[in-house]
Amino acid sequence: MEMIVIAEDELRRLERRFGPHVRQMGAWNSDGTFGYSSVPLAAVEKAVENSGDPDLMMVLPRLKHAPDRAKVLIESLETHGSPLIERIVAAYREWSSMRMARSSAAGSQAA
């Protein structure tokens, strides 16, 4: 599972611009000193594909192969704003639910 890591400072900047919804695009992680959000690449891909926006679709190859995926994602969020954020949040929730269901099913089979 590939993740895009957005550092806490960038997340705060995005939050000031777009609101607290940006924190729901992925899991929050912190070691007490450094915090970051892990956004699943699969959720971003699904959100972009569901957008139907040809300009946004052109971002996917860059996002998949860029050494700094966070930068590409942040640029896309700044360009496409809240609609893209909402799609990523929805895709992340669906992705999380599917993962939990698979985990639960695997646990049931092991018992």
ABEGO torsion letter per residue (X at the ends): XBBBBBBAAAAAAAAAAAEAAAAAABBBBBAGABBBBBBBAAAAAAAAAAAGBAAAAAAAAAAAABABAAAAAAAAAAAAEAAAAAAAAAAAAAAAAAAAAAAAAAAAAAX
